[in-house]
Amino acid sequence: MNLEYEVTVDDLVAYQEHVAFSRYRRHARLRALISGVLGFAASSLLLYTQVKSMTASAVVGVAVGLVFGLAWTSVERDQLRKSVRRIYRDAGDPTIGHQRLVLEPGGIKASSSAGFTELAWQAVTGVDMDRSHCFIHLGPAKAIVVPLSFVHSRDELESVLKSCVRAGRLKGFKEGGSG
């Protein structure tokens, strides 16, 4: 399967977001829970020192804790997006721009303005696909990012990846995730 596509900063941001919030979802939930508990404790204690009412301080503490806990992931996601955009904008990453990818039974051939590489399927640690991107993982924080808007047939891409899994060349293919 031959693919030609453009990678933008938004695509690289989507990958970083995918790693942070799909692959490490448990950690994000734990951070949200901790922020909610701390918000509850701090606001309850502060209000109790002012009004000396346990009930009122508990009610306000629960409300503040819920807001902190529910909003934390959104705030964290927005901060990640801003930081990653700034990093890629300032760095001038060579993976941004025109890409060519060939998926074959023997492996992957990728070319961009940065150069050309051939990889065996054994070098791929996994493949995830969400509703907007396909991420071909080459390590814990490195991947080939394919925007699905450039893929003519998503079914054909899934078929190629699944056939590599069946042949034992590729360790796993997961569909879904945060998109």
C-alpha positions in Angstrom: 0.0 0.0 0.0 1.4 3.4 -1.0 0.5 6.5 0.9 1.5 10.1 0.3 0.4 12.7 2.8 1.3 16.0 4.6 2.2 15.9 8.3 1.4 19.2 10.1 2.0 20.4 13.6 -1.5 19.4 14.5 -0.8 15.8 13.5 2.3 15.7 15.8 0.2 17.3 18.6 -2.4 14.6 18.1 0.3 12.0 18.5 1.6 13.5 21.8 -2.0 13.8 23.0 -2.6 10.1 22.1 0.4 9.0 24.0 -0.4 11.1 27.1 -4.2 10.4 27.3 -4.7 7.0 25.6 -1.7 5.0 26.4 -1.4 6.5 29.9 -5.1 7.0 30.6 -4.7 5.6 34.1 -2.1 8.2 35.1 -4.4 11.0 33.8 -7.3 9.8 35.8 -5.2 9.5 38.9 -3.9 13.1 38.5 -7.5 14.3 38.1 -8.6 12.4 41.2 -5.7 13.8 43.2 -6.5 17.4 42.1 -10.1 16.9 43.1 -9.2 15.6 46.5 -6.7 18.4 47.1 -9.3 21.0 45.9 -11.9 19.5 48.3 -9.5 19.5 51.2 -8.0 23.0 50.6 -11.4 24.7 50.0 -13.1 23.0 52.9 -10.3 23.9 55.3 -10.1 27.5 54.1 -13.9 27.9 54.3 -14.1 26.2 57.7 -11.5 28.7 59.1 -13.7 31.5 58.0 -17.3 30.4 58.8 -16.7 27.6 61.4 -19.5 25.5 59.8 -18.5 22.0 59.0 -21.6 21.4 56.8 -21.1 24.5 54.7 -17.4 23.9 54.3 -18.0 20.3 53.3 -20.6 21.3 50.7 -18.4 24.0 49.1 -15.4 21.6 49.3 -17.3 18.9 47.4 -18.3 21.4 44.7 -14.8 22.7 44.3 -13.3 19.2 44.4 -15.7 18.1 41.6 -14.9 21.1 39.5 -11.1 20.5 40.0 -11.4 16.8 39.3 -13.6 17.1 36.2 -11.7 20.1 34.7 -8.2 18.8 35.4 -7.9 16.6 32.3 -9.2 19.4 30.0 -6.8 21.9 31.5 -3.9 19.4 31.2 -4.8 18.5 27.6 -4.9 22.2 26.6 -1.5 22.9 28.3 0.0 19.9 26.5 -1.3 21.1 23.1 0.1 24.6 23.7 3.5 23.3 24.8 3.8 20.8 21.9 2.8 23.4 19.3 5.4 25.8 20.7 8.1 23.1 20.6 7.4 22.0 17.1 6.9 25.6 15.9 10.3 26.7 17.3 12.2 23.5 16.4 11.3 23.3 12.7 10.9 19.5 12.8 11.9 17.8 9.5 9.0 15.3 9.9 6.6 18.2 9.2 5.7 18.3 5.5 5.3 15.9 2.6 5.7 12.2 3.5 5.7 9.0 1.5 5.0 5.6 3.1 5.0 2.2 1.5 3.5 -0.7 3.6 4.6 -4.1 2.3 4.7 -7.6 3.7 8.4 -7.2 4.2 8.2 -3.9 6.1 7.8 -0.2 5.8 9.6 2.2 3.5 9.3 5.8 4.6 10.6 9.0 2.9 10.4 12.7 3.8 12.5 15.8 3.5 14.6 14.3 6.3 15.6 11.3 4.3 14.6 7.7 3.6 14.3 4.7 5.8 13.3 1.0 5.6 12.0 -0.8 8.6 11.2 -4.5 9.2 7.8 -5.1 10.8 9.6 -6.4 13.8 10.9 -2.8 14.5 7.2 -1.7 15.0 6.2 -2.0 18.6 2.5 -1.5 17.9 -0.1 0.3 15.8 -3.0 2.3 17.1 -5.7 3.9 15.0 -8.3 6.5 16.1 -10.8 8.3 14.1 -8.3 10.8 12.6 -4.8 9.2 12.7 -2.9 6.0 12.4 0.1 5.8 14.7 2.8 3.2 13.8 4.8 3.1 17.0 8.6 2.6 16.7 9.3 3.1 20.4 7.7 4.5 23.6 7.5 8.1 22.3 8.3 7.7 18.6 5.9 6.9 15.8 5.1 7.3 12.1 1.9 9.5 12.1 -0.5 9.1 9.2 -3.4 11.5 9.0 -6.4 9.4 7.9 -7.8 12.3 5.9 -5.1 11.4 3.2 -5.9 7.6 3.2 -8.2 6.8 0.3 -9.4 3.6 1.9 -9.3 3.1 5.6 -10.5 -0.5 5.1 -7.5 -1.2 2.9 -5.1 0.2 5.5 -6.7 -1.8 8.3 -6.6 -4.9 6.0 -2.8 -4.5 5.4 -2.1 -4.0 9.1 -4.3 -6.9 10.1 -2.6 -9.2 7.6 0.8 -8.3 9.1 -0.5 -9.2 12.5 -1.9 -12.5 11.2 1.4 -13.3 9.5 3.3 -12.7 12.8 5.2 -9.8 11.4 3.4 -7.1 13.6 2.8 -7.5 17.3 -0.5 -5.8 17.6 -3.1 -3.5 16.0 -5.6 -1.6 18.1 -8.4 0.5 16.8 -10.0 3.2 18.9 -8.4 5.5 21.5 -8.9 9.2 22.1 -9.5 11.1 19.0 
